[in-house]
Amino acid sequence: MKTTAIALFVMVALFAVTVVAQPKKPAAPKGLTCPVSGEAIKDLKKAPSVQYEGRTIYFCCKKCVGEFKSNPAKYAPKQMVRCPVSGEVVKDPGKAQTSVYQGKVYYFCCAKCKPQFDKEPAKFAKQEETPTSNQHEEHNHSHSH
């Protein structure tokens, strides 16, 4: 009986240690948020969207699309996504190439920018935080999106 109690105690203790020591799931990468509600958009491929001034704007739900359409100028600037390498507006984040750096999703205007970012992500992530008038002189390819 004593052996069974000890064995049971050891099993419970091991289970408790396993549960407590289990690594936490990493937070979902920070990406786009709905310009109306501010909620994270979990799946751009399934998210409702509208075309506005040559860009695709994504929303968390259809209700927010209606609100956006009632006053697009109020909400559109809230989802202005810029390429961290060129500084250009990413016209359709849902179709853009992306990289995740320090838990944040970065969207690229073209296939040439992603490899530059991936080579030196800290450099471009820092530049994005402190934009300048002439962001990236070495970025000279033309865009015909």
C-alpha positions in Angstrom: 0.0 0.0 0.0 2.8 2.3 0.9 4.6 1.6 -2.4 1.4 2.4 -4.3 1.0 5.7 -2.5 4.6 6.7 -3.2 4.3 5.7 -6.8 1.1 7.7 -7.2 2.8 10.7 -5.5 5.8 10.5 -7.8 3.5 10.3 -10.9 1.5 13.3 -9.8 4.7 15.3 -9.0 6.1 14.4 -12.5 2.9 15.4 -14.2 2.8 18.8 -12.3 6.4 19.5 -13.3 5.7 18.6 -16.9 2.7 20.9 -17.0 4.5 23.8 -15.4 7.7 23.4 -17.4 5.9 23.1 -20.7 7.0 26.0 -22.9 4.4 28.6 -23.7 3.2 28.8 -27.2 4.8 31.7 -29.0 2.6 34.7 -29.6 1.1 35.0 -33.0 3.2 37.3 -35.2 2.0 40.9 -35.3 0.5 41.6 -38.7 -2.2 43.8 -40.0 -5.0 45.1 -38.0 -8.5 46.1 -39.1 -8.5 49.9 -39.7 -12.0 50.2 -38.2 -11.9 47.9 -35.1 -8.2 47.7 -34.5 -8.5 43.9 -34.1 -5.8 41.7 -35.6 -6.6 40.1 -38.9 -5.8 36.4 -38.5 -6.1 35.2 -42.0 -5.7 37.7 -44.9 -6.8 35.1 -47.4 -10.2 34.8 -45.7 -10.6 38.5 -44.5 -13.1 40.7 -46.3 -11.3 43.4 -48.3 -12.0 46.4 -50.5 -10.0 48.3 -53.1 -9.2 51.9 -52.2 -6.9 54.3 -54.1 -5.1 51.4 -55.8 -4.6 49.5 -52.5 -6.3 46.5 -50.9 -7.6 47.2 -47.4 -8.4 44.2 -45.2 -10.9 44.0 -42.4 -11.8 41.7 -39.5 -15.5 41.4 -40.5 -18.1 42.6 -43.0 -19.5 45.1 -40.5 -16.2 46.9 -40.6 -16.3 47.0 -44.4 -19.6 48.9 -44.2 -18.2 51.3 -41.7 -15.1 51.9 -43.8 -17.2 52.5 -46.9 -19.2 55.2 -45.0 -15.9 57.2 -44.4 -12.9 55.7 -46.1 -10.6 58.7 -45.7 -11.0 58.3 -41.9 -9.9 54.7 -41.9 -7.6 54.1 -44.9 -4.5 55.8 -43.4 -4.7 53.4 -40.4 -3.7 50.4 -42.7 -1.0 52.1 -44.7 1.5 49.3 -45.0 5.0 50.3 -46.2 7.8 48.1 -47.4 10.6 48.3 -44.8 13.3 48.3 -47.5 12.0 50.7 -50.2 9.5 52.6 -48.1 6.9 52.2 -50.8 3.2 51.4 -50.0 2.5 47.7 -50.2 -0.6 47.7 -52.4 -1.9 44.3 -51.4 -0.5 42.9 -48.2 -2.4 39.7 -48.7 -0.4 38.9 -51.8 2.9 40.3 -50.7 5.9 38.4 -49.6 6.5 38.5 -45.9 9.2 37.9 -43.2 8.7 37.7 -39.5 11.3 39.5 -37.3 11.0 39.7 -33.5 7.4 38.6 -33.7 6.3 41.3 -36.2 5.3 40.6 -39.8 7.0 42.7 -42.4 5.4 43.0 -45.9 7.4 43.7 -49.1 6.5 45.7 -52.2 8.4 43.3 -54.5 10.5 40.2 -54.6 13.8 42.2 -54.6 13.1 43.7 -51.1 12.6 40.5 -49.1 16.1 39.1 -49.5 17.6 42.5 -48.6 15.5 42.5 -45.4 16.3 38.9 -44.6 20.0 39.6 -44.9 19.9 42.5 -42.4 16.5 42.6 -40.6 17.6 44.7 -37.7 18.8 47.4 -40.0 15.5 47.7 -41.9 13.3 47.1 -38.8 15.0 50.0 -37.1 14.7 52.2 -40.2 10.9 51.5 -40.2 10.6 52.8 -36.6 12.4 56.1 -37.5 11.3 57.0 -41.0 13.2 59.7 -42.9 12.4 61.7 -45.9 14.8 59.7 -48.1 14.6 56.3 -46.5 16.7 54.0 -48.6 19.0 55.3 -51.2 20.3 51.9 -52.3 16.9 50.8 -53.5 16.8 51.8 -57.1 14.5 49.3 -59.0 11.5 50.7 -60.6 8.0 49.4 -59.7 5.2 49.0 -62.2 2.7 47.4 -59.9 
